Amino acid sequence: MGLLGELALLPLAPVRGVAWTIGQVTDTAIREQAALLGRRLAELEKSLLAGEISEAEFDEREDDLLDELETP
């Protein structure tokens, strides 16, 4: 884009900055949520392998966690 195009879009710079910031915050939140759910699934699997929970309880809680992942 040339100098004239940049000058023409200059009044929109704050809007583009806010949109970029919102995008960054959203991306970070999604990554953090996925990491948290991954840790929770790992803890759940440890509980199953340690015999602390039954296979049925594991399946139920795993389904709940995976539903959280699919929920926007």
MOPAC internal coordinates of N, CA, C and O (Angstrom, degrees):
PM7 1SCF
backbone

  N    0.0000 0     0.00 0     0.00 0    0    0    0
  C    1.4375 1     0.00 0     0.00 0    1    0    0
  C    1.5255 1   106.89 1     0.00 0    2    1    0
  O    1.2310 1   120.72 1   -42.23 1    3    2    1
  N    1.2806 1   116.22 1   137.77 1    3    2    1
  C    1.4522 1   121.28 1  -177.10 1    5    3    2
  C    1.5167 1   112.95 1   -82.17 1    6    5    3
  O    1.2310 1   121.82 1    -0.24 1    7    6    5
  N    1.3003 1   114.12 1   179.76 1    7    6    5
  C    1.4545 1   121.33 1  -178.74 1    9    7    6
  C    1.5269 1   111.41 1   -60.56 1   10    9    7
  O    1.2310 1   120.40 1   137.81 1   11   10    9
  N    1.3295 1   116.84 1   -42.19 1   11   10    9
  C    1.4673 1   119.69 1   179.67 1   13   11   10
  C    1.5317 1   111.42 1   -64.49 1   14   13   11
  O    1.2310 1   120.67 1   140.86 1   15   14   13
  N    1.3091 1   116.33 1   -39.14 1   15   14   13
  C    1.4659 1   119.70 1   178.04 1   17   15   14
  C    1.5202 1   111.60 1   -64.46 1   18   17   15
  O    1.2310 1   120.60 1   137.44 1   19   18   17
  N    1.3341 1   116.47 1   -42.56 1   19   18   17
  C    1.4629 1   120.41 1   177.61 1   21   19   18
  C    1.5254 1   111.16 1   -62.84 1   22   21   19
  O    1.2310 1   120.70 1   138.00 1   23   22   21
  N    1.3335 1   116.27 1   -42.00 1   23   22   21
  C    1.4686 1   119.99 1   178.48 1   25   23   22
  C    1.5242 1   111.54 1   -64.37 1   26   25   23
  O    1.2310 1   120.96 1   141.77 1   27   26   25
  N    1.3227 1   115.77 1   -38.23 1   27   26   25
  C    1.4593 1   119.71 1   179.98 1   29   27   26
  C    1.5371 1   110.93 1   -66.31 1   30   29   27
  O    1.2310 1   120.64 1   145.78 1   31   30   29
  N    1.3267 1   116.39 1   -34.22 1   31   30   29
  C    1.4657 1   120.13 1  -177.98 1   33   31   30
  C    1.5325 1   113.36 1   -90.19 1   34   33   31
  O    1.2310 1   120.26 1   176.37 1   35   34   33
  N    1.3234 1   117.11 1    -3.63 1   35   34   33
  C    1.4607 1   120.75 1  -177.80 1   37   35   34
  C    1.5303 1   113.56 1   -54.96 1   38   37   35
  O    1.2310 1   119.10 1   139.76 1   39   38   37
  N    1.3283 1   119.33 1   -40.24 1   39   38   37
  C    1.4763 1   117.84 1   178.83 1   41   39   38
  C    1.5371 1   113.16 1   -63.38 1   42   41   39
  O    1.2310 1   120.25 1   159.77 1   43   42   41
  N    1.3221 1   117.14 1   -20.23 1   43   42   41
  C    1.4711 1   120.25 1  -179.86 1   45   43   42
  C    1.5228 1   112.67 1   -89.34 1   46   45   43
  O    1.2310 1   119.52 1   178.64 1   47   46   45
  N    1.3184 1   118.52 1    -1.36 1   47   46   45
  C    1.4610 1   121.74 1  -176.83 1   49   47   46
  C    1.5313 1   112.62 1   -55.94 1   50   49   47
  O    1.2310 1   119.11 1   135.37 1   51   50   49
  N    1.3290 1   119.31 1   -44.63 1   51   50   49
  C    1.4771 1   117.73 1   178.61 1   53   51   50
  C    1.5264 1   112.71 1   -61.88 1   54   53   51
  O    1.2310 1   120.46 1   142.60 1   55   54   53
  N    1.3141 1   116.72 1   -37.40 1   55   54   53
  C    1.4660 1   120.47 1   179.55 1   57   55   54
  C    1.5272 1   109.59 1   -66.19 1   58   57   55
  O    1.2310 1   120.26 1   136.34 1   59   58   57
  N    1.3301 1   117.11 1   -43.66 1   59   58   57
  C    1.4612 1   120.24 1   178.51 1   61   59   58
  C    1.5236 1   110.56 1   -64.57 1   62   61   59
  O    1.2310 1   120.23 1   143.15 1   63   62   61
  N    1.3351 1   117.17 1   -36.85 1   63   62   61
  C    1.4634 1   120.77 1   177.83 1   65   63   62
  C    1.5158 1   112.35 1   -64.66 1   66   65   63
  O    1.2310 1   120.92 1   137.17 1   67   66   65
  N    1.3185 1   115.84 1   -42.83 1   67   66   65
  C    1.4685 1   120.49 1   178.36 1   69   67   66
  C    1.5250 1   110.00 1   -65.62 1   70   69   67
  O    1.2310 1   120.06 1   137.80 1   71   70   69
  N    1.3163 1   117.50 1   -42.20 1   71   70   69
  C    1.4683 1   120.89 1   179.27 1   73   71   70
  C    1.5223 1   110.58 1   -62.57 1   74   73   71
  O    1.2310 1   120.20 1   138.14 1   75   74   73
  N    1.3400 1   117.22 1   -41.86 1   75   74   73
  C    1.4639 1   120.84 1   178.62 1   77   75   74
  C    1.5317 1   110.07 1   -63.36 1   78   77   75
  O    1.2310 1   120.55 1   136.43 1   79   78   77
  N    1.3342 1   116.56 1   -43.57 1   79   78   77
  C    1.4637 1   121.06 1  -179.50 1   81   79   78
  C    1.5247 1   110.89 1   -62.54 1   82   81   79
  O    1.2310 1   120.35 1   136.00 1   83   82   81
  N    1.3163 1   116.93 1   -44.00 1   83   82   81
  C    1.4615 1   120.94 1   178.52 1   85   83   82
  C    1.5253 1   109.96 1   -62.00 1   86   85   83
  O    1.2310 1   120.45 1   138.51 1   87   86   85
  N    1.3093 1   116.75 1   -41.49 1   87   86   85
  C    1.4649 1   120.55 1   177.56 1   89   87   86
  C    1.5194 1   111.89 1   -61.29 1   90   89   87
  O    1.2310 1   120.16 1   137.43 1   91   90   89
  N    1.3227 1   117.30 1   -42.57 1   91   90   89
  C    1.4605 1   121.36 1   179.34 1   93   91   90
  C    1.5264 1   111.28 1   -64.50 1   94   93   91
  O    1.2310 1   120.74 1   136.05 1   95   94   93
  N    1.3192 1   116.18 1   -43.95 1   95   94   93
  C    1.4691 1   120.59 1   179.92 1   97   95   94
  C    1.5246 1   110.01 1   -63.67 1   98   97   95
  O    1.2310 1   120.46 1   137.15 1   99   98   97
  N    1.3106 1   116.73 1   -42.85 1   99   98   97
  C    1.4626 1   121.18 1   179.49 1  101   99   98
  C    1.5227 1   110.76 1   -63.01 1  102  101   99
  O    1.2310 1   120.09 1   133.81 1  103  102  101
  N    1.3194 1   117.43 1   -46.19 1  103  102  101
  C    1.4646 1   120.91 1   179.29 1  105  103  102
  C    1.5248 1   111.29 1   -60.25 1  106  105  103
  O    1.2310 1   120.66 1   137.13 1  107  106  105
  N    1.3183 1   116.35 1   -42.87 1  107  106  105
  C    1.4613 1   120.62 1   179.46 1  109  107  106
  C    1.5268 1   111.11 1   -64.25 1  110  109  107
  O    1.2310 1   120.37 1   137.53 1  111  110  109
  N    1.3088 1   116.89 1   -42.47 1  111  110  109
  C    1.4675 1   120.84 1   179.63 1  113  111  110
  C    1.5285 1   110.58 1   -63.12 1  114  113  111
  O    1.2310 1   120.00 1   139.21 1  115  114  113
  N    1.3096 1   117.61 1   -40.79 1  115  114  113
  C    1.4620 1   121.33 1   179.56 1  117  115  114
  C    1.5279 1   110.23 1   -64.66 1  118  117  115
  O    1.2310 1   120.44 1   135.69 1  119  118  117
  N    1.3385 1   116.77 1   -44.31 1  119  118  117
  C    1.4741 1   119.95 1   179.21 1  121  119  118
  C    1.5262 1   110.94 1   -63.40 1  122  121  119
  O    1.2310 1   120.27 1   138.40 1  123  122  121
  N    1.3287 1   117.09 1   -41.60 1  123  122  121
  C    1.4623 1   120.29 1  -179.97 1  125  123  122
  C    1.5188 1   111.74 1   -66.22 1  126  125  123
  O    1.2310 1   120.46 1   140.41 1  127  126  125
  N    1.3263 1   116.73 1   -39.59 1  127  126  125
  C    1.4646 1   120.31 1   178.47 1  129  127  126
  C    1.5214 1   110.34 1   -64.74 1  130  129  127
  O    1.2310 1   120.13 1   137.15 1  131  130  129
  N    1.3208 1   117.35 1   -42.85 1  131  130  129
  C    1.4634 1   120.64 1   179.16 1  133  131  130
  C    1.5266 1   110.79 1   -64.20 1  134  133  131
  O    1.2310 1   120.17 1   139.89 1  135  134  133
  N    1.3283 1   117.29 1   -40.11 1  135  134  133
  C    1.4667 1   120.67 1   178.66 1  137  135  134
  C    1.5270 1   110.47 1   -65.29 1  138  137  135
  O    1.2310 1   120.21 1   138.13 1  139  138  137
  N    1.3237 1   117.20 1   -41.87 1  139  138  137
  C    1.4655 1   121.12 1   179.04 1  141  139  138
  C    1.5260 1   110.59 1   -62.72 1  142  141  139
  O    1.2310 1   120.43 1   134.65 1  143  142  141
  N    1.3207 1   116.77 1   -45.35 1  143  142  141
  C    1.4636 1   119.63 1   179.55 1  145  143  142
  C    1.5228 1   110.80 1   -64.88 1  146  145  143
  O    1.2310 1   120.09 1   143.86 1  147  146  145
  N    1.3180 1   117.44 1   -36.14 1  147  146  145
  C    1.4633 1   120.75 1   176.55 1  149  147  146
  C    1.5245 1   111.14 1   -62.57 1  150  149  147
  O    1.2310 1   120.46 1   136.80 1  151  150  149
  N    1.3251 1   116.72 1   -43.20 1  151  150  149
  C    1.4682 1   120.23 1   177.61 1  153  151  150
  C    1.5278 1   111.03 1   -64.45 1  154  153  151
  O    1.2310 1   120.84 1   139.30 1  155  154  153
  N    1.3271 1   116.00 1   -40.70 1  155  154  153
  C    1.4632 1   119.29 1  -179.94 1  157  155  154
  C    1.5318 1   111.10 1   -65.48 1  158  157  155
  O    1.2310 1   120.58 1   141.51 1  159  158  157
  N    1.3330 1   116.50 1   -38.49 1  159  158  157
  C    1.4689 1   119.78 1   176.64 1  161  159  158
  C    1.5192 1   110.87 1   -65.46 1  162  161  159
  O    1.2310 1   120.05 1   140.34 1  163  162  161
  N    1.3377 1   117.52 1   -39.66 1  163  162  161
  C    1.4598 1   121.14 1   178.61 1  165  163  162
  C    1.5278 1   110.73 1   -64.32 1  166  165  163
  O    1.2310 1   120.28 1   138.17 1  167  166  165
  N    1.3254 1   117.07 1   -41.83 1  167  166  165
  C    1.4670 1   120.86 1   177.93 1  169  167  166
  C    1.5253 1   110.50 1   -64.29 1  170  169  167
  O    1.2310 1   120.88 1   140.77 1  171  170  169
  N    1.3195 1   115.93 1   -39.23 1  171  170  169
  C    1.4553 1   120.40 1   178.92 1  173  171  170
  C    1.5224 1   110.42 1   -63.38 1  174  173  171
  O    1.2310 1   120.37 1   137.62 1  175  174  173
  N    1.3128 1   116.91 1   -42.38 1  175  174  173
  C    1.4652 1   120.92 1   179.08 1  177  175  174
  C    1.5348 1   110.89 1   -65.43 1  178  177  175
  O    1.2310 1   120.57 1   140.93 1  179  178  177
  N    1.3316 1   116.51 1   -39.07 1  179  178  177
  C    1.4677 1   119.74 1   176.15 1  181  179  178
  C    1.5209 1   110.93 1   -60.25 1  182  181  179
  O    1.2310 1   120.74 1   138.27 1  183  182  181
  N    1.3255 1   116.18 1   -41.73 1  183  182  181
  C    1.4657 1   120.45 1   179.11 1  185  183  182
  C    1.5186 1   110.88 1   -62.59 1  186  185  183
  O    1.2310 1   120.75 1   140.24 1  187  186  185
  N    1.3178 1   116.17 1   -39.76 1  187  186  185
  C    1.4658 1   120.29 1   178.57 1  189  187  186
  C    1.5229 1   110.48 1   -64.91 1  190  189  187
  O    1.2310 1   120.68 1   132.53 1  191  190  189
  N    1.3207 1   116.31 1   -47.47 1  191  190  189
  C    1.4675 1   120.27 1  -177.64 1  193  191  190
  C    1.5241 1   111.75 1   -67.29 1  194  193  191
  O    1.2310 1   120.22 1   151.38 1  195  194  193
  N    1.3231 1   117.19 1   -28.62 1  195  194  193
  C    1.4659 1   120.82 1   178.53 1  197  195  194
  C    1.5279 1   111.66 1   -82.22 1  198  197  195
  O    1.2310 1   120.31 1   174.61 1  199  198  197
  N    1.3234 1   117.01 1    -5.39 1  199  198  197
  C    1.4586 1   120.86 1   179.17 1  201  199  198
  C    1.5162 1   113.47 1    80.29 1  202  201  199
  O    1.2310 1   120.52 1  -165.22 1  203  202  201
  N    1.3220 1   116.61 1    14.78 1  203  202  201
  C    1.4640 1   120.54 1  -178.44 1  205  203  202
  C    1.5249 1   112.42 1   -78.24 1  206  205  203
  O    1.2310 1   120.59 1   155.10 1  207  206  205
  N    1.3233 1   116.47 1   -24.90 1  207  206  205
  C    1.4678 1   121.44 1   178.52 1  209  207  206
  C    1.5224 1   108.53 1  -133.38 1  210  209  207
  O    1.2310 1   121.01 1   -21.98 1  211  210  209
  N    1.3139 1   115.66 1   158.02 1  211  210  209
  C    1.4628 1   121.03 1   179.83 1  213  211  210
  C    1.5286 1   110.38 1   -83.49 1  214  213  211
  O    1.2310 1   121.81 1   -13.73 1  215  214  213
  N    1.3080 1   114.13 1   166.27 1  215  214  213
  C    1.4665 1   119.96 1   177.57 1  217  215  214
  C    1.5319 1   110.66 1   -61.69 1  218  217  215
  O    1.2310 1   120.39 1   140.63 1  219  218  217
  N    1.3162 1   116.87 1   -39.37 1  219  218  217
  C    1.4686 1   120.71 1   179.91 1  221  219  218
  C    1.5267 1   110.90 1   -65.07 1  222  221  219
  O    1.2310 1   120.88 1   136.92 1  223  222  221
  N    1.3432 1   115.92 1   -43.08 1  223  222  221
  C    1.4595 1   119.22 1   179.13 1  225  223  222
  C    1.5277 1   110.41 1   -65.77 1  226  225  223
  O    1.2310 1   120.59 1   141.09 1  227  226  225
  N    1.3241 1   116.49 1   -38.91 1  227  226  225
  C    1.4605 1   120.92 1   176.99 1  229  227  226
  C    1.5219 1   110.16 1   -59.47 1  230  229  227
  O    1.2310 1   120.58 1   131.11 1  231  230  229
  N    1.3274 1   116.51 1   -48.89 1  231  230  229
  C    1.4645 1   120.81 1  -179.08 1  233  231  230
  C    1.5278 1   111.38 1   -59.28 1  234  233  231
  O    1.2310 1   120.88 1   136.94 1  235  234  233
  N    1.3194 1   115.92 1   -43.06 1  235  234  233
  C    1.4673 1   120.59 1  -178.88 1  237  235  234
  C    1.5331 1   110.64 1   -64.57 1  238  237  235
  O    1.2310 1   120.76 1   131.57 1  239  238  237
  N    1.3243 1   116.15 1   -48.43 1  239  238  237
  C    1.4692 1   120.03 1  -178.51 1  241  239  238
  C    1.5282 1   111.43 1   -68.83 1  242  241  239
  O    1.2310 1   120.19 1   145.38 1  243  242  241
  N    1.3298 1   117.24 1   -34.62 1  243  242  241
  C    1.4644 1   120.55 1   176.77 1  245  243  242
  C    1.5269 1   110.21 1   -64.03 1  246  245  243
  O    1.2310 1   120.60 1   136.50 1  247  246  245
  N    1.3301 1   116.46 1   -43.50 1  247  246  245
  C    1.4658 1   120.27 1   177.68 1  249  247  246
  C    1.5272 1   111.05 1   -59.95 1  250  249  247
  O    1.2310 1   120.65 1   138.50 1  251  250  249
  N    1.3303 1   116.35 1   -41.50 1  251  250  249
  C    1.4699 1   120.36 1   178.48 1  253  251  250
  C    1.5311 1   110.65 1   -61.27 1  254  253  251
  O    1.2310 1   120.61 1   135.66 1  255  254  253
  N    1.3363 1   116.43 1   -44.34 1  255  254  253
  C    1.4645 1   120.01 1  -179.91 1  257  255  254
  C    1.5289 1   111.29 1   -65.04 1  258  257  255
  O    1.2310 1   120.64 1   137.54 1  259  258  257
  N    1.3193 1   116.37 1   -42.46 1  259  258  257
  C    1.4660 1   119.48 1   179.59 1  261  259  258
  C    1.5279 1   111.36 1   -67.11 1  262  261  259
  O    1.2310 1   120.43 1   147.19 1  263  262  261
  N    1.3318 1   116.79 1   -32.81 1  263  262  261
  C    1.4688 1   119.79 1   174.50 1  265  263  262
  C    1.5229 1   110.27 1   -63.65 1  266  265  263
  O    1.2310 1   120.01 1   141.22 1  267  266  265
  N    1.3312 1   117.59 1   -38.78 1  267  266  265
  C    1.4603 1   120.63 1   177.09 1  269  267  266
  C    1.5199 1   111.18 1   -61.41 1  270  269  267
  O    1.2310 1   120.76 1   142.76 1  271  270  269
  N    1.3162 1   116.16 1   -37.24 1  271  270  269
  C    1.4589 1   121.14 1  -179.90 1  273  271  270
  C    1.5188 1   111.25 1   -65.49 1  274  273  271
  O    1.2310 1   120.67 1   143.70 1  275  274  273
  N    1.3278 1   116.32 1   -36.30 1  275  274  273
  C    1.4629 1   120.87 1  -178.10 1  277  275  274
  C    1.5218 1   112.60 1   -80.59 1  278  277  275
  O    1.2310 1   120.13 1   159.37 1  279  278  277
  N    1.3183 1   117.36 1   -20.63 1  279  278  277
  C    1.4575 1   121.52 1  -178.31 1  281  279  278
  C    1.5184 1   109.68 1   -75.47 1  282  281  279
  O    1.2310 1   120.12 1   -53.25 1  283  282  281
  N    1.3515 1   117.38 1   126.75 1  283  282  281
  C    1.4629 1   118.96 1  -178.69 1  285  283  282
  C    1.5123 1   113.01 1   -70.24 1  286  285  283
  O    1.2310 1   120.10 1   180.00 1  287  286  285

